[in-house]
Amino acid sequence: MPQQHKDSNKKKYTVFGNASRHCFAYTFFTQNSRSERSPAVNFHSSTCSMALTLFVALYYSSCVAADAPYARITFPPDGAKLDAMSQNRIDYEVNPGPRGSHIHLYVDNEEAAILRTLSGSHALESLPPGTHSLCIKVVNKAHVPIGVEQCIRVNVE
């Protein structure tokens, strides 16, 4: 919790946390100009100001990045070999962001399924031997892709 202090030189400052252990002490002077500050105070103030600015920038950038839309195929991995005689599946997770609504699954550029859950598993129809592409695309309510997608290639043997 910030604490306000005044000293005998009519300087006012705010301390965040324990100033002896942390660099979150930033000094504000009410009556002295910057030119009257000692070099040590200038260094401490500018260093803590830079540290605080960096902390705030990193904190908010991680918050923004967490909300960024994405589409991930978590299984099978890109280039995987699948057995033509087995029941194969695709595992996925998606954050559609504010413009997305749901997911379309494409096998070899043909729509294969509409997925309404943001993460899960979907059984694939049997695939003939050969190389195939699997894509998940985030689409809006009108079923138009919004540009958030991931595609992989698999080999069926």
Secondary structure, 3 states (H helix, E strand, C coil): CCEEEECCCCCEEEECCCCCCCCCEEECCCCCCHHHCCHHHHHHHHHHHHHHHHHHHHHHHHHHHHCCCEEEEEECCCCCEECCCCCCEEEEEEECCCCCCEEEEEECCEEEEEECCCEEEEECCCCCCEEEEEEEEEECCCCCEEEEEEEEEEEEC
